Amino acid sequence: VLSDAKSRFSAGSDPVYALGLSNGAVMAYLFACRATDQVKSVLTVAGELGSAALDSCAPSRAVGTVIVHGSADTLTPYYGISLVYPPVPTIHAAFKQFNGCTGTDSQVTLPNIADPLTVVIDSTRPCASGRRDFLVTVNGGGHNWPGGSAEDSTLSTIGLLGAHTRNFDATLQGFDLLQAAAGD
């Protein structure tokens, strides 16, 4: 699929980033585990990586990660489900290890401008591989894609899956983090 898309859109050697929400995030994680020769970094939002998948995850080279997850997600709980899938911070730690990252993450808390949900970003320095790993935690956030405008008509529907924040935009800021995670 990637080869076909690159040829159709004359992408050539342009970097490829994979991203997804919920089940799409699972797909992005699997790209990070199995297709690292084709993708430089991934952005996962409100998705999980099963315990068995994480145990068998063996990237052939480093791949940057941006993991965005709400701490109050009831469909894919931030703190995992025992024997089903690990807590989100454990997935972040595993990718840090795959990428040869050392040291303690830097942490920044974004200002609460649009709503009361606090967004905390943990990030590695550039790792030995040049890649980076980011964990974006939406404290109190649900199972949805952060960002968008207050007038966005889909937000009322998305709200059924828990609290939504506009203090972090997974599209705009997420793309910036994807590039940083890839070392670009």
Protein Blocks (a to p, Z undefined) as FASTA:
>chain_A
ZZmmmmmnonmjaccddddehjlmmmmmmmmmmmmmmpfbdcdehiacdfklmmmgccfb
dcdddddddfklfklgfklpehkaccfklmmmmmmmmnopgcjddddddddfkbmbdcdd
ddddddfkopacdddddehiacddeedjfklmklmmmmmnopcdfkbcfklmmmmmmmmm
noZZ
